[in-house]
Amino acid sequence: MSEEYNTEEHINTTENIETIEKDGIMYILSLLVTAIKPMKQDSFIYKNYIENNKVFFIWIIAYFLLFWGINAFTFKSLLWLIIIYYVSIKIAISEFGEFIMRSLQDCRRLATIKEKSRVLPLYKEVYEKALEQSPYLEKDVQIYIIDSITPNAFAIGSKSIIITKGLLDLMTDEEIKSILAHEFGHIANGDTIISIIFTLGNTVFTGMFILAQLLLSKIERSITAQDSTLSTGWITSLMRAIIGIGIFIFTSIGTALLMNNARQREYKADYYSYSLGYGESLISGLYKLYDYTMTAPKKSIDRMKQSHPRIAYRIGEIEKICIYEENI
């Protein structure tokens, strides 16, 4: 899969399209596989990404089948959808894409002496351990800060880990290391790349819905212009309703399945932190987050849309692992 995709070679003319169709299935599969690779190529990608995100990949196939159906199941339309998705993913997981996402989150680099003297040694220690366990990690992952009082941490792409000022104020040094290890776990497990692809899929899907609505409006105006006595309003309204209901059902099911997959990834990232030697610190840090984030009870439907499991469940799982290891 090392060959670069050349758009000029494959889509300039109808003659080139016909050439692609001769071995179209293999071409599409190779392009899809290439599209989901992060910037660093490694056999780990296939094994870890697919094994940990089977539901996600099944849903991506469903996305493409739906988009293809909207475009009348033509090979040319499928090819264009893949190219658009491929280019979008490549941009999103590039350094430029990460810069854009960091900017949208209002991230900044470490600036003050106090920040650097405290955070950088912690970060360096965890980063070195993560590289020992996961040597395929990028060698220039950077840490950033958001000036927010809400304690939080997350990773973007394959080169950015972000923590908030609130997290620094709430956590001890050991607890911060455990949280950083958790975020390195997300990068090592490919979770951040998966999140990007899922977000892009939703964006493309929303775009297709808007286009379908615009197309219906154009058809209605065209028919009315030809025969002003012909009433087509109820037809297009019915079609809009069918599309809207279909979109709602499809996205609702997809969100529930994918968020469940995301919650499972949180447990795996917690285990990654534990495997680096930060199990006890992670437990104490999660207890602090648990106390901090106590809110009114959520409805079941809202729970299904959550990307993170209950903090109490995460604490319980890590405690079980720590107790089990102590008794061995």
QUIWOVEN-V129822 format. One record per residue. N is the residue number from 1. OMEGA is omega in whole degrees, 0 to 359 (NA if undefined). D_LAST is the distance of its C-alpha to the last C-alpha in Angstrom with 1 decimal. Layout:
# QUIWOVEN-V129822
n=N omega=OMEGA d_last=D_LAST
n=N omega=OMEGA d_last=D_LAST
This chain:
# QUIWOVEN-V129822
n=1 omega=186 d_last=44.4
n=2 omega=182 d_last=45.6
n=3 omega=179 d_last=49.2
n=4 omega=178 d_last=50.4
n=5 omega=183 d_last=52.1
n=6 omega=184 d_last=55.8
n=7 omega=181 d_last=57.4
n=8 omega=183 d_last=60.9
n=9 omega=191 d_last=60.5
n=10 omega=186 d_last=59.3
n=11 omega=182 d_last=61.0
n=12 omega=186 d_last=64.4
n=13 omega=177 d_last=66.5
n=14 omega=180 d_last=66.6
n=15 omega=178 d_last=66.9
n=16 omega=178 d_last=63.5
n=17 omega=180 d_last=62.0
n=18 omega=178 d_last=63.4
n=19 omega=180 d_last=61.8
n=20 omega=186 d_last=58.4
n=21 omega=181 d_last=58.9
n=22 omega=175 d_last=59.1
n=23 omega=187 d_last=55.4
n=24 omega=184 d_last=54.4
n=25 omega=180 d_last=51.3
n=26 omega=180 d_last=49.6
n=27 omega=181 d_last=50.9
n=28 omega=180 d_last=49.5
n=29 omega=180 d_last=46.0
n=30 omega=180 d_last=45.9
n=31 omega=178 d_last=47.1
n=32 omega=180 d_last=44.6
n=33 omega=179 d_last=41.7
n=34 omega=183 d_last=43.2
n=35 omega=184 d_last=43.6
n=36 omega=178 d_last=39.9
n=37 omega=173 d_last=38.9
n=38 omega=185 d_last=38.2
n=39 omega=179 d_last=40.1
n=40 omega=182 d_last=37.7
n=41 omega=179 d_last=37.8
n=42 omega=179 d_last=34.6
n=43 omega=176 d_last=33.3
n=44 omega=184 d_last=30.2
n=45 omega=183 d_last=32.7
n=46 omega=184 d_last=33.3
n=47 omega=187 d_last=29.8
n=48 omega=183 d_last=28.1
n=49 omega=185 d_last=31.1
n=50 omega=181 d_last=32.0
n=51 omega=183 d_last=28.6
n=52 omega=187 d_last=27.7
n=53 omega=182 d_last=31.2
n=54 omega=180 d_last=32.7
n=55 omega=180 d_last=34.3
n=56 omega=183 d_last=35.9
n=57 omega=175 d_last=37.4
n=58 omega=181 d_last=38.8
n=59 omega=176 d_last=40.4
n=60 omega=177 d_last=41.9
n=61 omega=178 d_last=43.6
n=62 omega=176 d_last=44.9
n=63 omega=184 d_last=46.3
n=64 omega=178 d_last=48.1
n=65 omega=179 d_last=49.5
n=66 omega=179 d_last=50.8
n=67 omega=180 d_last=52.4
n=68 omega=178 d_last=53.9
n=69 omega=178 d_last=55.3
n=70 omega=180 d_last=56.9
n=71 omega=171 d_last=58.6
n=72 omega=175 d_last=59.9
n=73 omega=176 d_last=57.4
n=74 omega=179 d_last=59.3
n=75 omega=182 d_last=57.7
n=76 omega=180 d_last=59.3
n=77 omega=178 d_last=57.8
n=78 omega=179 d_last=54.3
n=79 omega=180 d_last=54.7
n=80 omega=178 d_last=55.8
n=81 omega=180 d_last=52.9
n=82 omega=180 d_last=50.4
n=83 omega=179 d_last=52.2
n=84 omega=181 d_last=52.3
n=85 omega=180 d_last=48.6
n=86 omega=180 d_last=47.8
n=87 omega=180 d_last=49.8
n=88 omega=180 d_last=48.4
n=89 omega=180 d_last=44.8
n=90 omega=178 d_last=45.7
n=91 omega=185 d_last=47.4
n=92 omega=183 d_last=44.6
n=93 omega=176 d_last=41.8
n=94 omega=177 d_last=44.1
n=95 omega=178 d_last=44.2
n=96 omega=179 d_last=47.3
n=97 omega=178 d_last=45.6
n=98 omega=178 d_last=42.8
n=99 omega=179 d_last=45.5
n=100 omega=182 d_last=47.3
n=101 omega=176 d_last=44.2
n=102 omega=180 d_last=43.3
n=103 omega=179 d_last=47.0
n=104 omega=179 d_last=46.8
n=105 omega=180 d_last=43.9
n=106 omega=178 d_last=45.8
n=107 omega=175 d_last=43.2
n=108 omega=177 d_last=44.2
n=109 omega=175 d_last=42.9
n=110 omega=187 d_last=41.7
n=111 omega=187 d_last=45.0
n=112 omega=177 d_last=44.9
n=113 omega=180 d_last=43.8
n=114 omega=179 d_last=41.5
n=115 omega=184 d_last=39.7
n=116 omega=183 d_last=39.5
n=117 omega=180 d_last=38.3
n=118 omega=190 d_last=35.5
n=119 omega=187 d_last=34.4
n=120 omega=177 d_last=34.9
n=121 omega=178 d_last=32.5
n=122 omega=182 d_last=29.7
n=123 omega=181 d_last=30.7
n=124 omega=180 d_last=30.9
n=125 omega=182 d_last=27.4
n=126 omega=181 d_last=25.9
n=127 omega=180 d_last=28.4
n=128 omega=178 d_last=27.5
n=129 omega=180 d_last=23.8
n=130 omega=179 d_last=24.8
n=131 omega=177 d_last=27.2
n=132 omega=182 d_last=24.6
n=133 omega=183 d_last=22.4
n=134 omega=185 d_last=25.5
n=135 omega=179 d_last=28.5
n=136 omega=177 d_last=30.7
n=137 omega=176 d_last=31.1
n=138 omega=183 d_last=34.6
n=139 omega=182 d_last=35.2
n=140 omega=175 d_last=37.3
n=141 omega=184 d_last=35.4
n=142 omega=178 d_last=37.1
n=143 omega=182 d_last=36.3
n=144 omega=182 d_last=38.9
n=145 omega=170 d_last=39.5
n=146 omega=180 d_last=41.2
n=147 omega=180 d_last=43.2
n=148 omega=179 d_last=42.0
n=149 omega=179 d_last=40.8
n=150 omega=179 d_last=38.4
n=151 omega=182 d_last=34.8
n=152 omega=175 d_last=33.9
n=153 omega=177 d_last=32.6
n=154 omega=179 d_last=33.1
n=155 omega=177 d_last=33.6
n=156 omega=178 d_last=36.8
n=157 omega=181 d_last=37.2
n=158 omega=185 d_last=35.4
n=159 omega=185 d_last=36.7
n=160 omega=171 d_last=36.7
n=161 omega=186 d_last=34.2
n=162 omega=173 d_last=35.9
n=163 omega=179 d_last=35.0
n=164 omega=176 d_last=37.3
n=165 omega=178 d_last=38.8
n=166 omega=178 d_last=37.4
n=167 omega=179 d_last=33.8
n=168 omega=181 d_last=34.5
n=169 omega=185 d_last=36.1
n=170 omega=191 d_last=33.3
n=171 omega=170 d_last=30.1
n=172 omega=180 d_last=28.9
n=173 omega=181 d_last=28.5
n=174 omega=179 d_last=24.7
n=175 omega=177 d_last=25.1
n=176 omega=178 d_last=27.7
n=177 omega=180 d_last=25.6
n=178 omega=178 d_last=23.0
n=179 omega=177 d_last=25.9
n=180 omega=178 d_last=27.4
n=181 omega=177 d_last=24.2
n=182 omega=181 d_last=24.3
n=183 omega=174 d_last=27.9
n=184 omega=176 d_last=27.2
n=185 omega=178 d_last=24.8
n=186 omega=180 d_last=27.9
n=187 omega=182 d_last=30.0
n=188 omega=181 d_last=27.5
n=189 omega=179 d_last=27.1
n=190 omega=184 d_last=30.9
n=191 omega=183 d_last=31.0
n=192 omega=178 d_last=33.9
n=193 omega=179 d_last=36.0
n=194 omega=180 d_last=35.4
n=195 omega=179 d_last=36.6
n=196 omega=181 d_last=39.7
n=197 omega=179 d_last=40.6
n=198 omega=179 d_last=40.2
n=199 omega=178 d_last=42.3
n=200 omega=178 d_last=44.9
n=201 omega=177 d_last=44.9
n=202 omega=180 d_last=45.7
n=203 omega=179 d_last=48.4
n=204 omega=181 d_last=50.0
n=205 omega=178 d_last=49.9
n=206 omega=178 d_last=51.5
n=207 omega=178 d_last=54.1
n=208 omega=178 d_last=54.9
n=209 omega=179 d_last=55.4
n=210 omega=179 d_last=57.8
n=211 omega=179 d_last=59.7
n=212 omega=179 d_last=60.0
n=213 omega=179 d_last=61.5
n=214 omega=179 d_last=63.9
n=215 omega=178 d_last=64.9
n=216 omega=179 d_last=65.7
n=217 omega=180 d_last=67.8
n=218 omega=178 d_last=69.7
n=219 omega=181 d_last=70.4
n=220 omega=180 d_last=71.7
n=221 omega=182 d_last=74.0
n=222 omega=180 d_last=75.3
n=223 omega=180 d_last=76.2
n=224 omega=180 d_last=77.8
n=225 omega=180 d_last=79.9
n=226 omega=181 d_last=81.2
n=227 omega=184 d_last=82.1
n=228 omega=181 d_last=82.2
n=229 omega=183 d_last=83.0
n=230 omega=181 d_last=79.8
n=231 omega=180 d_last=77.0
n=232 omega=184 d_last=73.6
n=233 omega=183 d_last=71.8
n=234 omega=179 d_last=70.2
n=235 omega=181 d_last=69.0
n=236 omega=178 d_last=67.2
n=237 omega=178 d_last=65.9
n=238 omega=180 d_last=64.4
n=239 omega=177 d_last=62.9
n=240 omega=180 d_last=61.4
n=241 omega=180 d_last=60.0
n=242 omega=179 d_last=58.4
n=243 omega=181 d_last=56.9
n=244 omega=179 d_last=55.7
n=245 omega=179 d_last=54.0
n=246 omega=178 d_last=52.5
n=247 omega=182 d_last=51.1
n=248 omega=181 d_last=49.7
n=249 omega=182 d_last=48.0
n=250 omega=182 d_last=46.7
n=251 omega=180 d_last=45.3
n=252 omega=178 d_last=43.8
n=253 omega=180 d_last=41.9
n=254 omega=180 d_last=40.9
n=255 omega=180 d_last=39.7
n=256 omega=181 d_last=37.6
n=257 omega=185 d_last=35.9
n=258 omega=176 d_last=35.4
n=259 omega=174 d_last=34.2
n=260 omega=176 d_last=31.5
n=261 omega=179 d_last=30.5
n=262 omega=179 d_last=30.6
n=263 omega=177 d_last=28.3
n=264 omega=179 d_last=25.7
n=265 omega=178 d_last=26.2
n=266 omega=178 d_last=25.3
n=267 omega=180 d_last=21.8
n=268 omega=177 d_last=21.4
n=269 omega=175 d_last=22.9
n=270 omega=180 d_last=20.5
n=271 omega=177 d_last=17.6
n=272 omega=178 d_last=19.6
n=273 omega=177 d_last=19.8
n=274 omega=183 d_last=16.1
n=275 omega=176 d_last=15.7
n=276 omega=176 d_last=18.3
n=277 omega=184 d_last=16.4
n=278 omega=183 d_last=18.3
n=279 omega=182 d_last=16.0
n=280 omega=179 d_last=16.8
n=281 omega=178 d_last=20.4
n=282 omega=179 d_last=20.8
n=283 omega=181 d_last=19.9
n=284 omega=178 d_last=22.4
n=285 omega=179 d_last=24.9
n=286 omega=176 d_last=24.7
n=287 omega=178 d_last=25.3
n=288 omega=178 d_last=28.4
n=289 omega=179 d_last=29.5
n=290 omega=179 d_last=29.0
n=291 omega=183 d_last=31.3
n=292 omega=189 d_last=33.7
n=293 omega=178 d_last=34.1
n=294 omega=181 d_last=34.7
n=295 omega=176 d_last=37.7
n=296 omega=180 d_last=39.7
n=297 omega=179 d_last=38.0
n=298 omega=175 d_last=38.4
n=299 omega=181 d_last=40.0
n=300 omega=181 d_last=38.1
n=301 omega=178 d_last=40.2
n=302 omega=177 d_last=39.4
n=303 omega=181 d_last=35.6
n=304 omega=182 d_last=36.1
n=305 omega=181 d_last=37.7
n=306 omega=178 d_last=34.9
n=307 omega=180 d_last=33.1
n=308 omega=175 d_last=30.1
n=309 omega=175 d_last=28.0
n=310 omega=181 d_last=28.0
n=311 omega=179 d_last=26.3
n=312 omega=178 d_last=24.6
n=313 omega=179 d_last=23.0
n=314 omega=178 d_last=21.8
n=315 omega=181 d_last=20.3
n=316 omega=181 d_last=18.6
n=317 omega=180 d_last=17.0
n=318 omega=177 d_last=15.7
n=319 omega=178 d_last=14.5
n=320 omega=181 d_last=12.5
n=321 omega=181 d_last=10.8
n=322 omega=179 d_last=10.2
n=323 omega=180 d_last=8.9
n=324 omega=181 d_last=6.5
n=325 omega=180 d_last=5.3
n=326 omega=184 d_last=5.6
n=327 omega=180 d_last=3.8
n=328 omega=NA d_last=0.0
